[in-house]
Amino acid sequence: MWHSGLVTEAVLLVGGQGTRLRPLTINTPKPMLPVAGVPFTVHQITRARDAGVTRIILGTSYRAEVFREFVDGNDLGVEIVIATEDEPLGTGGAIRHALPYLTSGPDEPVLVFNGDILSGLDIAGLVRHHTETNSDVSLYLTAVDDPRAYGLVPTDAEGRVVSFREKPQTPEEIVTDQINAGCYVFRRSIIDSIPSGRPVSVERETFPGLLDQGAVVSGVVDNGYWLDLGTPLSFVRGSCDLVLGLAPSPAVAAIGESLVLEGAVIADDAYLGSGTTVGAGAVIGSESVVEGAVVFDGAVVGSAVRITNSIIGVGARIGAGCVIDGAVIGDGAVIGADNELLTGARVWPGAVLGDTAVRFSSDRG
């Protein structure tokens, strides 16, 4: 039975703690970390809202009270309901767990999207394709330069998915550059059929099972902006791209070379660029250069510091003359003067590093 083509409900899988972002914070769920000035979840909710979604179920298994406080304290123009798992159920299990909270009819489309993906997907176009092809499930796919780190999703000439393949181990196994990009449209009755009460993987169980049953599983390739924010430096990249306008979001306060939040103090001769965000109450000292970085609320950066492609956590302190490039400085950490922390350096929250304690290069005085 063909339906209207409108999608009014969505399931946003905000999941668990997101430990891949350590060390940065050990207290904040990843979807609540500010990205370009607001929690990452806000970017996803507002994009879904602008595509016509009026009701969103947040599926989480970690620190539900944080999400409850967020929902109670923000009006984003959609109804938000929280569905908390007693234990992690995997992507498929989390989708099934949201079923009692859905109001869509059996033949109506339900949008489902992962909580750590930043994209420029044409959501309305994905839903439109889903309805026009009378698909049971439609997957957002994107092409990547190096697909070895991902499961592959080859499609036929009509755009129907033909298989789901594990990460390729040999060049011969790379049969496509298309990967699952973390957004789907389900016919609601398909969600009904997912087993309940146990972990289920959509990639390994639900989707292959649908193919075996002859269901119509469509793939829609969208080669616009896409980024998995699961690692610290991709988190930085996503934040900067939002500020620069390379990644679309209705929730970004202003597009430009940098975003400075209320209460931040920037020295007149300091330079901010390449999409840098400086959080509320943070301080950037004289002659410092901060490019392509995220400086969280209350952090203090001393004079003549150079920070690039890095995260400076909430309340962290960076001493004068430091070079921070490709590093993550956790919340409340203290980095003494004239330290040099380069790509891959990770400083745990609250750690203290004395003056001139670490340097990578041999040519600094």
C-alpha positions in Angstrom: 0.0 0.0 0.0 1.5 3.3 -1.1 1.5 6.1 1.6 1.6 9.9 1.5 5.4 10.3 1.4 5.5 12.5 4.4 7.5 11.5 7.4 6.4 13.0 10.8 8.2 10.7 13.2 11.9 9.9 13.7 14.0 7.8 16.0 17.4 9.4 16.9 19.8 6.8 18.3 21.9 8.8 20.7 23.1 5.6 22.3 25.7 5.3 25.0 28.6 7.2 26.5 30.8 7.5 23.4 34.1 6.5 24.9 36.0 7.1 21.7 36.1 10.8 22.6 38.1 10.2 25.8 40.2 11.8 27.1 38.0 14.9 27.0 35.3 14.5 29.4 34.1 11.5 31.5 30.8 13.1 32.6 29.0 14.2 29.4 27.4 11.8 26.9 28.8 12.4 23.4 25.6 13.7 21.9 25.4 16.4 24.5 29.0 17.7 23.8 28.7 21.2 22.3 29.6 21.3 18.6 29.7 24.8 17.1 28.1 26.1 20.2 25.2 23.7 20.8 24.9 20.0 21.7 25.4 17.9 18.7 21.9 16.4 19.1 20.5 19.9 18.4 22.0 20.0 14.9 20.3 16.6 14.1 17.0 17.5 15.6 16.7 20.8 13.9 17.6 19.3 10.5 15.0 16.6 10.9 12.5 19.3 12.0 13.1 21.3 8.9 12.5 18.2 6.8 9.0 17.9 8.2 9.6 15.7 11.3 7.3 16.8 14.2 8.0 14.0 16.7 11.4 12.5 17.7 12.1 9.5 20.0 15.5 9.8 21.5 16.8 6.2 22.1 19.5 6.1 24.8 21.1 3.6 27.1 23.3 6.0 29.1 22.6 8.8 31.5 19.0 9.3 30.5 18.7 12.1 33.1 21.0 14.3 31.1 18.7 13.9 28.0 15.7 14.5 30.2 17.1 17.8 31.5 17.9 18.8 27.9 14.4 18.0 26.7 12.8 19.8 29.6 15.0 22.9 29.1 14.8 23.4 25.3 12.0 24.0 22.9 13.2 23.0 19.4 9.9 23.0 17.7 9.3 19.2 17.8 7.9 16.9 20.4 10.7 14.8 22.0 10.2 11.5 23.8 12.9 9.6 25.5 13.1 5.8 25.2 15.8 4.4 27.6 17.2 0.9 27.3 18.0 -1.0 30.5 21.0 -2.3 28.7 22.5 -1.6 25.3 20.5 -3.4 22.6 22.5 -2.5 19.4 21.2 -0.4 16.6 18.4 -2.8 15.6 17.4 -3.5 19.2 17.3 0.2 20.0 15.1 0.9 17.0 12.7 -1.9 18.2 12.8 -0.6 21.7 11.4 2.7 20.4 8.4 1.0 18.8 5.9 1.5 21.7 6.6 5.2 21.5 5.8 5.5 17.8 2.3 6.7 16.6 2.9 6.1 12.9 0.7 3.6 11.1 2.1 0.2 9.9 2.6 1.5 6.3 3.9 4.9 7.2 7.6 5.9 7.0 9.7 6.4 10.1 13.1 8.2 9.9 15.9 6.6 11.9 19.3 8.2 12.2 22.5 7.6 14.2 23.5 10.1 16.9 27.2 10.5 15.9 26.8 11.3 12.2 27.0 14.9 10.7 25.7 15.1 7.2 24.2 17.3 4.6 21.7 14.6 3.5 18.6 15.7 1.7 16.3 14.0 4.2 13.1 14.9 2.4 14.6 13.4 -0.8 15.4 10.2 1.0 11.9 9.9 2.2 10.5 10.8 -1.2 12.6 8.1 -2.9 11.4 5.6 -0.2 7.7 6.2 -1.0 8.1 6.5 -4.7 9.8 3.0 -4.8 7.4 1.5 -2.3 10.5 0.3 -0.3 10.4 -1.5 3.0 13.6 0.2 4.1 15.7 2.8 2.4 19.3 3.5 3.4 21.3 6.6 3.0 24.6 5.6 1.4 27.7 7.7 0.7 30.9 7.0 -1.3 34.2 7.1 0.5 37.7 7.3 -0.9 39.0 4.4 1.3 36.2 2.0 2.2 38.4 -0.5 4.1 37.3 0.8 7.5 33.6 0.3 6.7 31.1 -2.4 5.8 30.2 -2.1 2.1 26.7 -1.8 0.6 26.6 -2.6 -3.1 23.5 -1.8 -5.1 22.1 -2.8 -8.5 21.3 -0.6 -11.5 17.9 0.2 -10.0 19.4 1.2 -6.6 18.3 -1.9 -4.7 20.7 -3.2 -2.1 22.1 -6.6 -3.2 24.2 -7.4 -0.1 25.7 -6.2 3.1 29.4 -6.9 3.3 31.9 -6.8 6.2 34.9 -4.6 6.2 37.0 -5.7 3.2 40.3 -7.5 4.1 41.7 -7.6 0.5 41.6 -5.4 -2.6 39.4 -8.0 -4.3 36.7 -7.6 -1.6 36.3 -3.9 -2.3 33.3 -4.3 -4.7 32.0 -0.8 -4.1 32.9 2.4 -2.4 29.4 2.8 -1.0 28.9 2.6 2.8 26.0 2.8 5.2 25.9 6.5 6.2 23.8 6.1 9.3 20.3 7.3 8.3 17.3 5.1 7.2 13.6 5.2 6.4 11.7 2.2 7.7 8.2 1.1 6.8 6.9 1.0 10.4 5.7 -2.6 10.1 9.4 -3.6 9.5 10.3 -2.2 12.9 7.5 -4.4 14.4 9.3 -7.4 13.0 12.6 -6.8 14.7 13.1 -9.1 17.7 12.6 -7.4 21.1 14.4 -7.6 24.4 17.8 -8.6 23.0 20.7 -6.9 21.2 20.1 -6.8 17.4 22.5 -5.4 14.7 20.7 -3.9 11.7 23.8 -4.4 9.6 24.4 -8.0 10.5 20.9 -9.3 11.2 18.0 -7.0 10.3 19.0 -5.8 6.8 20.5 -9.1 5.5 17.4 -10.9 6.9 15.2 -8.5 4.9 17.1 -9.3 1.7 16.7 -13.0 2.3 12.9 -12.5 2.7 12.7 -10.6 -0.6 11.9 -7.2 1.0 12.6 -4.1 -1.0 15.7 -2.5 0.5 16.8 0.6 -1.4 20.0 2.5 -1.3 20.1 6.2 -2.0 23.6 7.6 -2.6 24.1 11.1 -1.5 27.6 12.4 -2.0 27.1 15.6 -0.1 28.8 16.4 3.3 29.2 13.4 5.6 31.3 12.9 8.7 31.4 10.3 11.6 32.2 12.3 14.7 33.3 9.3 16.7 36.9 10.4 17.2 38.3 13.5 18.8 39.8 15.0 15.6 36.7 14.3 13.5 34.8 16.0 16.3 37.0 19.1 15.8 36.6 18.8 12.0 32.8 18.7 12.2 32.6 21.6 14.6 34.8 23.7 12.3 32.9 22.7 9.2 29.6 23.8 10.9 31.1 27.2 11.8 32.5 27.6 8.3 29.1 26.6 6.7 30.5 23.5 5.0 28.2 21.3 7.0 24.6 22.6 7.0 22.7 23.1 10.3 19.9 25.5 11.2 21.3 25.6 14.8 24.6 27.4 14.0 24.3 30.9 15.4 26.6 32.5 12.8 28.7 31.4 9.9 32.2 32.7 9.6 35.9 32.1 10.3 35.2 31.6 14.0 32.4 31.4 16.5 32.9 33.2 19.9 30.3 32.5 22.5 29.0 34.9 25.1 31.4 35.9 27.8 34.6 34.8 26.0 37.5 37.3 26.2 39.7 37.5 23.2 42.9 39.6 23.2 42.9 42.3 20.6 46.0 40.9 18.9 44.9 37.2 19.1 43.9 35.4 15.9 41.0 33.0 15.5 40.4 31.2 12.2 39.5 28.0 10.2 36.2 27.5 12.0 37.4 27.8 15.6 34.8 27.9 18.4 35.6 29.6 21.7 33.2 28.7 24.5 31.5 30.9 27.0 33.8 32.5 29.5 37.0 31.2 27.8 40.0 33.5 27.5 42.5 33.7 24.6 45.7 35.5 25.5 47.7 38.1 23.7 49.5 37.1 20.4 47.9 33.6 20.5 46.8 31.9 17.3 43.9 29.4 17.4 43.0 27.8 14.1 40.6 24.9 13.4 40.1 24.1 17.1 37.4 23.9 19.8 38.1 25.7 23.0 35.4 24.8 25.5 33.7 26.9 28.2 36.0 28.5 30.8 39.3 27.4 29.3 42.2 29.8 29.6 44.8 30.1 26.9 47.9 32.1 27.8 49.9 34.5 25.6 51.8 33.5 22.5 50.2 30.1 22.3 49.5 28.3 19.0 46.6 25.9 18.9 45.6 24.0 15.7 43.3 21.1 15.0 42.8 20.4 18.7 40.3 20.3 21.6 40.8 22.3 24.8 38.4 21.0 27.4 36.1 22.8 29.8 38.2 24.8 32.3 41.5 23.7 31.0 44.5 26.0 31.2 47.2 26.4 28.6 50.4 28.2 29.7 52.2 30.8 27.7 54.3 29.8 24.7 52.7 26.3 24.2 52.2 24.6 20.9 49.1 22.4 20.7 48.6 20.7 17.4 46.3 17.7 16.8 45.9 17.1 20.5 43.1 16.7 23.0 43.4 18.4 26.4 40.8 17.1 28.8 38.4 19.1 31.1 40.3 20.9 33.9 43.7 19.8 32.7 46.6 22.3 33.3 49.4 22.5 30.7 52.4 24.5 32.0 54.2 27.1 29.9 56.3 26.2 26.8 55.1 22.7 26.3 54.7 21.2 22.8 51.9 18.6 22.3 51.6 17.4 18.8 49.4 15.0 16.8 48.0 12.1 18.9 48.8 13.7 22.3 45.9 13.1 24.8 45.8 14.7 28.3 43.4 13.2 30.7 40.8 15.5 32.5 42.4 17.1 35.6 45.9 16.2 34.7 48.7 18.7 35.4 51.8 19.1 33.2 54.5 21.3 34.5 56.4 24.0 32.6 58.6 22.8 29.7 57.8 19.2 30.5 57.1 17.8 27.0 58.2 18.7 23.5 58.3 16.8 20.3 60.6 18.8 18.1 64.3 19.5 18.6 64.5 22.9 17.0 62.7 25.1 19.5 64.7 27.3 21.8 
